[in-house]
């Protein structure tokens, strides 16, 4: 039984009292990141208030980003958002998690050799039908899905790669260490999207929930394309960061740069 009980006769609305109490549990670390709250009905019974009152407090905190709802799983204290630098070294998301000491798990949903088709042909500058290695994975942090990844790699550069166990081997690690390829640079584009049914199911979201979609082209030191990928990240657990510096350029020059960025 919680020691907190809202003041039924106080000047502050009951849902505000509950909201402030939940905030205190989070701020003071009583409820750590990814802590699972009681179900609304159970929390309402414990606090001796209506379920609608609890729902209002939780809805407000969810909108403010302190809580996150996972369809079919419950309500959790929001984890710190995965911060991705907008333009720095070419670091994969798995390498970023490792550098931060965040343990993660990988589920391989599909891996096979496929024939190049559709948009991938243009993105990798290959002929239709050319052999590609396709890898579809799900990254999980504390058993909660965070990222869906679809990778396409030129198969002629890494024959036999489909035999590797990508639940334990990372893709770029395999390309560099197993096949001696020298990955040098790449290009990423970011776009906010509404999750389609497949992506929502993988990330335990509701169809239409926000996700961040990232397209990536990866090049070797000789500038040849080696990999193209699509990634979808939960929108409530991802943010971009960038170092910016004010220069003496005119507003017109800045506008042109932004226009070029939007068209690139």
N, C-alpha and C positions, 0 to 999 in steps of 0.2 A: 504494500500500500504506500503510495507516495505521501511524503510529509507535507507536500503542498496541497492546500485546499483553497479554491477561489473564494473571495469574500462576496457572498451573495447579495449583501446590502451595501457594498462599497460604491463609490462614485464612478469607478472605472468599469466599463463593460466587461463581462465575464470572459468573453473570447479574447479581449486584450490582455487580461490577467494571465490567461493560459498561454497566449503568444509570448508574453514577456518571460514567463517561467521557462518555456521551452528554449527561448533564446539564451537564458542564463545557463541552462544545462549544457548548451553547446559552447558558449563563450568560455565557461570555466572548466571545460573538458570532462564534465561528468558524462556527457554523451559524446564519444569521439566520432571522427569521420566514419561514415558508413554504418553507424549504430542504427539498428532497426527499432523503430518506435512500436509501441503496442498498436494493435488494430484500433480504428476509431471507436468502435463500440466498446472495446475493453478499456480504452483510455477514458472514455466518457463515464463508464461505470465507476472507475477508480476515483475520478475527480468529482463524481456525483453531479454531473451536468448532462445536458442533452448532447446527443451525437452531433446535431447540427452545429452546436457551439464549438465543439472540438474541430469539426470539419472546416469551419470558418477560420480558426486560428492556423490550422495546418495549411489551408489554401493560401493564406497571406504569406506564410513563411516559405512556401514553395515558390510563390511568385517572386519573392525577394532573394531566392537562391540559397537559403539556409537548409532547406529540405528538398528532397527529390523523391518523386513517386515512380515506382517501377511496376508496370502492369503485371498483375498476377503475383507479385512478390511482396509489396507493401511500401511503406514510407521510411526513408532513411535520412540520416544526417548527410548532407551533401559533401562529397569529397572535394578536396582542393582541385580546381580545374587543371587539366593537363595543358600547360602553356607551351605553345609552339612558336619559336622565333620566326618572324616573317621572312627574313633574308639573312641567314648566317651560314655556318658550316652545314654541309649536307649530312645531317644526322638522322637516322631512322627513328621511328617512334619507339621501337624496342630498345635501341641504344640509349635513347633519352630516359626511358624508364629505368634501365640498368644504372645509368649515371646518377639517378636520384635515389637509388636504393629501393625502388618500388618493385616488389615481386609481382610477376605476372605469369599467366599460363596461356598456352597457345593450343587451340583446337584446329585441326586441319579438316576442312569441310570437303575439299576436293583437290586432287593434284593429278594432272595427266598431260599428255602431249596433244595439242589441238592444232587445227588448221587456221591460219590467220584469216579473219573476216571482219567486215564492218568497219567501225571507227578505228579499231586497233591497227588495221593496215596502214592508215594515214599516220597514226601517232608513232608507229615504229618504222615507218617508211620501208615497208616490206611488200612483197608480192602476195596477192590473195592466194591462200592455200599453203603458204610457207609454214613450216613447223614451228610452233611456239610451245613453251612450257607454261601451263596455266596452273596457278596456285591460289586457292581460296581458303582464307583462314579467319579465325576469330580470336582476338586478344581479350583476355579477361584479367581483371585486377580484383583480388579477393573474391573470385568466382562471379564477379559481375561483369558482363560484356561491355567493352569500351570501344573497340574498333573492329570493323569488318574490312578485310583486305582482299582485293583481286589483283594478282600480279601476272603479267605476261612477259616472258623472257625469250630472247632468240635461242632456239634449241640448238642450233648448229654450234653455238659458242659454249654449250655446256651439256653435251650428250650424256645421258644417264642420270641427269639430275632428278628425274622423277622417282628414282630409287631411294632418295634420301628421306629421312624421318624429320619432317619439318615441325613436329611437335617439340623437338629439342634443338634443331638446327635453324638458325636465322638465314633468310634468303641471301642478303648481301654478304654475310659471313661465308656462305657456301660458294657464292660466285668468286669471292676474292681468295679464299683459302683452299677450296677444293679444285677450282678450275683456273686459278691464277689470273683472273681478270682484274684490271685496275680501274675501279670505279672512280670517276673524277668529279663530275658535276651533274647537275640536273635542273629541272624546272618544275615548280609546283604552282598550281592554280587552286584557289580556295573559293568555294561557293556554298552559301547556306541553302539548304533544301528541306523540303518536307519528306519525311521517310516514306518510301513505298512499302508495300505489304511485306516483301521479302526482307528488306533491311530492318524494318520495325520488329519483325519476329526474331531476327538474329540478335538485336540489341535490347530486346525486352521492352520495346516501346509500343505506343499505339500508332497505327498508320496515320501519317500526317504530322507527327511530332517533329520538332526541328532536329536536323542533323547537319554536320559540316561535311561537305563532300570535297575531297582533294584528288586532283589528277596529278600524276607525276611522270615525267620522262627522265630517264637516267642515261648518262653518257659515260663512255670510257675515256681514257686520256687522249685517244686519237679522235675524239668527238663523235664516234659512231654510237648510235643509240643501241642500248642493250636491253632496256626494260621499260615497260609502261604499266602503270598501276592506277587503280581506283580505290580510294579509301573512304569509308564513312565512319564518322565519330559521333558519339552522342553529343548533341548540342548543349546539354546541361553540364558537360564535363570537359569542355574544350574552350580555349581562348587563344587568341593571337597576341603576340607582343612584338614590338619593333622599337629599335633605337632610332630616334629622329633628331635632326639638328637643323635649326633655322639658318638659312643662308641668305645671301644678298640677291637671290633670283627674284624676278618680278612675279606678280600673281599670274600673268599670262603663261610664263614658263611652267609654273606649278600646275596650272590647269591642263596644259598639254601633256605633262607627265602623267597626271591622273587619267586623262583620256586614253593615253597609250596603255596604261596599266589595265584599264577596263577592257580594252580591245585585245590584249595579249592573251 
